Amino acid sequence: MKNFLSKDILISKFSNGCKSKQDWRIGTEHEKFGFRKNDLRPIIFEDIQKIFIDLSNEYSWEKVLENKKIIELRKNGASITLEPGGQIELSGAPFKNLFQTCIEVNQHHDELNEICKNYEIEFMGIGVLPKWNIDDLKIMPKERYEIMQKYMQKVGEKGLDMMMRTTTIQANFDFSSEFDMVKKFRISQSIQPLIIALYANSPFINGKLTDYLSFRSHIWTKTDRQRCGLLSFVHEEDFSFERYVDYLLDVPMYFIIRNNKYIDMKGITFRDFLSGKKKITDEYEPQIEDWELHITTVFPEVRLKSFLELRGADGGPWSRVCALPAFWTGLLYDEISLDKVLNLIKSWNFNDIKNFYEGVRRFGLNTTTPDGEDLINFSKKIIQISTEGLINRGITKDGKGEDSFLNPLKKILDSGLTPAETWRNLYLNEWSKKIDMLYKNNYFK
């Protein structure tokens, strides 16, 4: 079999993402759990089908089908997707500024809530499903999830929990060159623990408190070491588009698609697939679409595509969705801010960052940075740098600047309590350890 996919072609899928600054955009994605108000049970596939049909009929979302089932909706560059455990995700369109992306977030909120009034369904923004056991859930009928489910059980003890009982908020950003990508990737991965702490919002599982403020982050460390967590080579001198490709080539595959059907690749690496070492390559010749799909099946804290995805935040209420892209925009899209952060973290090595990463999921803001600085103090410095970066962009609407979207994070720092600690205090005191109270007090607006 002759293979036409050279390494240069694989690298181009990343290098072609380089854009001039005027073409940089901001993307925002977020997941949430739906539940039935009468019994607090998670919504099931049949509920989601009704919701998707109504969204399509009432708000002109285009249906995407798999085996005659609606698995996705699309409109204006955005998509609403069906996640493995019944979570619903909005993957937003890329926008020039935060006002535009937040309009999209709020519109999705309004459309979803209006539709779900008819079904007595509400949504919660929290990092881990707090009440129900894994046996209470059914995996959604998408072919890729069935293959992933089987594979996950072989490589990590909490892979199914990750798929079915976690949610996150994500922000996506562009780069101008390989040098710019490397700089942004390193800085983002280094201070991702700060975001894990600020957004720590998952202290419960199976209806009980855990020892973690972000149990979602803990779950990800027990999912699949080959494709999750921090990437050590990002902090090495030779980090580049090619180095990231080398990493991907040695990650086992999940599947390829032929004739709209998913083909289980049984965990062989993409490198072996390209080289023809495995018998399956006698039947299926590697295609560039296989590579594009493979890129989406690794889940590090910062993921490279033709843009950078920053994936470290627990799911949260609507008010905090827009704060995440605001935080990163102020740092990554202003050169002065980027250099200020780089100066603050220049002495950190990968082991320092790894220890920082391990501490925040358990202790949140009650930790120290690799330099030994109190994390709340350090976070205030970073938020101030982000504020300055947003102000430097000079984008305003109705008398407010983009920096106004940082207010929910400033409130957390002023209180000194992560969202998870607020839940924990309520659970232990006012709620008398009754987890149902979390669902019944309208906390997720």
N, C-alpha and C positions, 0 to 999 in steps of 0.2 A: 504493500500500500504506500502510495506516495503522499507525503504530508506537505501541504502548501502553507501551513501556519508557521512562519519564522518567528524567532524571538522578537525581532524588530516590529512585527505586526502586533504581537501581544503587548509590547511596551507602548505602542501607539495608542492603544485604548486609554491610556493614562495621559501620555504627553499631549495628545490632541485636545485635552481639556484645558490647556493653558489659554487664558483669555486676557485681553487688555482690561485695565481697571474699570473703564467705563462700561464694560460688559459684565462685571461681577454681579451676582445675584444672591439672594438669601432664600433658602428653602426651609420649611418647618414641617415636621411630621410628629404626630402624637397618637397614642393608643389610649383606649379607655375600656372599662368593664361595664357592660350593661347588666341590669338586674330587674327582676319583676318586683314591683312594689308590694304585692300581696304576700309573697313568701320569701322574698330576698334572694331567690335562686338565680343563678346566672342565666342570661338569655341563651336559647338554643338555636340550632341552625334554622328551624322553621320560623322563629321570631325574626331572625336576621333577613331571611328571604322576604318576609312581609315588609320590613323596614326598607330594604333595597328597592323593592317594587314601588313603594310609595314615594321614595326619594326620586326615583326615575320618572314617575308619573307627574309628581307635583313640582319638581324643580329641574327637570330636563337633564338628569344624569343619564349617560349612556351605559347600558348594561354590557358586561363582559361575562360570557358563559363558559362553563366547563362541564361537559357531560349533562347539558341542559339545565345546569344550576347556575345561579348568579353568584359569581365569586368576587366581582369587582364592579365599581362604577367609575366613570371618567367624565370630566368636564373641565374645559378651560385650562388644561395642563395639570390638573389635580386628579387624584384618584382616592376612592374610598375602598378599602380592602377588608377582606374577611381573614382574620388571623387565626392561628391554630386552635385556640381554646374558646373562640367566639368573641375575642376582643375585636373592636372596630377601630381601624386606623385611617386617619386622613394623611395622605402624602401630598403636601401642598405644592403648588406651582412655584417656580422661581420668580422672585420679585425684586425690584430695585431697592425698596426700603421697607422698614419695619411697619409703617402704617398700612402698607398694602398687604403684607403677610398677616397682620393682625385682623384686618377686615375679613380676610379669607377664613381665619380661625373662628371669628365670631359668627360669620354667616353659616359655617358648618354647624356650630353650636345651636343656632336658632333653628335651622332646618331640621336637625336631628331631634331636638326637643319637641318641636311642633308635631312631627310625625309620631313620636313615641308617646305623646299624650294619649293617643287613641288606644294604645296597648298597655297603659299603666306601667311603662318601662322608664327607668331613670338610669343615669350613668354616674360612675365614680372614677375620679382620677386619683389613683394610688398605685404604688409600684408592684405590689403583689396582691392577688386576690385574698382578702383577709379571712374569710369565713369557711369556705367550702374545701373539702378534701379533693385530691386529684381523681379519686374514683367517682366523684359526683359530676365529672365533666366528660364530655365526648369530643373527640377531635373532629374538626370540621372536615367535610368531605371534599378535600382538594388532593389531587394525586401527589403533589410535591410533599404535602404534610404526612401522608401515609409512609412515604419512603424515609423522610426525615425522622419520623417517630421510631421506626425500626432501628435506624442507625444510631440515634441519640442514646438509646438504651444500652448500646454496646460500648460507648466511649465516655460516659459521664453519669454520675449518680443522680443528677438533677436536670438532665436534658429535657425531660417531659415537663417538669415544673417551669423551666424557661419558656418552652413553647406555649404552654396552656395557662400559666398562672402569673405571668409578668406583663407589665406595660412600661413604656418609656416615652420620653420626649426627645426629639432629635433635631439638630440644626445642621444645615448643609451650606458649604462655602466654596468659592472659587479660588484659584491661584493663577498667577501670571506667568510662572516659569517653574522649572524643576527646583531651582534655588528657593523660590517663594513657597513652593509646596513643602519642601524639607523643613524650612523655618516654621511654617504654620503647623505642620504635623508634630514636630518636636515640642513646640510650646503647648499645643493643645493636649497632647498626651501627658505632659508634665503637670499641668494644672487641672486635668480632668478630675483628680480626687477632690479638689475644691468644689466642683459641681456636684459630685456624688454626695458630699456633705451637705451643701446648701439645699439640694433636692431630696435628701434622705426622707423617704415617705413610705416605708414598707416595714414596719416593726412586727407585723402579724403574719401568721400563716396557720391554717387549720383552726382558726378561731382563737388562737392563743398568741401571747407575746413571745417573741424570739429574743435572742441575745444581740440582735443586730438592729441598727436604725435603718439600714438599707439592706434588707434581706434579699431584695432583687439583685443587688450587686454580688452578694454572696452566692446566690444561685448561679450566676453567670460564671463564677470561678469553678463550679462543679459541673459544667456543661460539656465542654470539649476543649481541652488545653491546646489542641493544634490550631483552633480557629477562633478562640476567644481571648479576652484579656488585653494585657499590654504587650507591645512588640519591642523586644530588646534591641533589635537591629536598627530601629529608627534613630537611636542615639549614637550609632557608630558613624565614623567618618565617611564611609562609602555608601550611606543611605541615598537612594535614588529611585527613579521609576523602575530601573532594571532590578534593583535589589528587592523591591516589592513584588515584582513579577517572579523572581526566584522563590520567594516565600510562597506565593500562590501555587506555583508549579508543584510544590511538595506537600500541599494540603490535599487530603483525600477528597474525591468528588462525591457528590450526592447523586446527581442524575444528569441526563441530557434529554432533549426533546426531539422526537421525530414524528412527523405526521400528527402533531398536536397531542402526542402521548409521551408520558414521562418514562424514561428508560433508567432503571436502577443501575448505577455504575459500581455498586458494591464496594465503595471506599477506595478504589484505585486512585493513585495520584494523577493529576493532569499531565505531569511529566511522563508517566508511563503510558498514558493515553496517546500522547503525541508521538512517542517513540515506537509505538506498536508492540510493546512487550507483552501486553495482555491480549488474550484471545478475542475479547469483545471488540477490539479495534479491527478485526477481520470483517466484522459486520457493519460497524459504524465508523466512518472516517471523521476525524476531528474537523469541526467547523468553527468559524469565528463566533458564531452564536453560542457555542458550547463554552467558550472562554468568557463571553459576556455574562452568561448565566453563572458560571463558576465564581466570578468576581463577587457576586451577590450572596454567596453561601459561606463567606467568612464573616465573623462578627466581633472584631476587636473593638476596643473602646473608641478608637479613631479608625475609620475605614476609608481607604482610597478608592475612588472610582475616577470619573473624569472631573470630579470635585471631591472635597473632603466632607465626610459625615462624622459628626460628633455625637456619640451615642450614650453618654454616661449618666443621664438624668433619670431618676424614677418618674413614673407617671404622676401627674398632679392635677389640681383643679384648673379650670380654664384660665384663671387669673395669672397662673404661672407659666402657661404655655408660651406666651409671647416674650416672657422675660428671658428665656434661654437663648433664642436667636439674638436678642438685644445684647446680652452679655458678650457673646462671641463676636458679634458685629463690631462692637466698640473696640475689641482687641485685635481682631484679624484684618479688619478693613481700614485701619489707620496705622500707617507706618511708624509714627511716633509712639503710639500705644504698644505696638508689637515689640519695638526695641526696649521700651521701659520694662515690659514683662520679662523679656529675655535677660535683661540686666539683673532682675531680681532672682532669677532661677539659674544663673550661669554656673553656679558651683554644684548643682544637683547632678548626680549620676543615676544610672538606671536602677541600681539597687535602692538608692534613696527614694526614688519615685515609687518603686514597687512596695516598699514598706509604708509609705504615705498612703498608697492605694489600699493596702490591707487594713490600715487603721481606721480610715474614714467610714467604711461600711459598718463597722461595729460602733464607733464612738462619735461619728459625725463631726461637728465643729469642736468637740472636746479633744482635739488632737493638736499636734504641732507639725509644722512644715519640716522638710529635710534640714533646714537651717536651724531648727529648734524654736521658730517663732510661733506664738499662739495663732491658731488658724483663723480665729475671728478677726484678729488684727490684720493678718495677712490678706484675708478675704476683703476687708474694707479697702485696703490699698488697691487690690485688683479691681474691685467695683469702681473705685474712683478713677482708675486708669481707663476702664471701659466707658465711664461717663464722659470723660474728656474726649475719648475717641468718637463717641456718638455726637457730642457737641461740635467737634471739628468737621463732621460730615455736613452740618448746617441744614439738616432736613427737618422741617417743622410742619405742623398741621394744627389749625385752630389754637395757635399760641403755645403749643406744646412741642418739645423736641423729642427725638427718638429716645433720649436718655430717660424719659418718663416711664418707659417700659421696664426699667430696672427697679422701680419702687417695691414690688413684692419681695425682691431679694434683699433690699435694704431693710425692710421690715423684719425679715428673718434675722439678719445680723444684729439689728437693734435689740431684738428680744433675747438673742443669745441661744435660742432654741430652734432646732430643726423641726420641720413639720412632724416627723416621727416622734419626737419627744413630746410634742403637744398632744398627739394621739395617746401616747403611753400614759401621760399624766391623767387625761380624761378617763381612760380605760381603768386605771387603778383606783381612781377616786370617784368622780362624779358618776361614771357608768357602772360602778360596782362589778367590774370585769365582765360586763355583758357586751359582747362584740356587735350584737345587733344594733346597738346605739349608733355605731359608726354609719350605718345605712340610713338611719331615720332622722338625722338632724340637718339634712340639706347642707352639708359641709363642702360640697364640691362645686359650688358655683364659681 
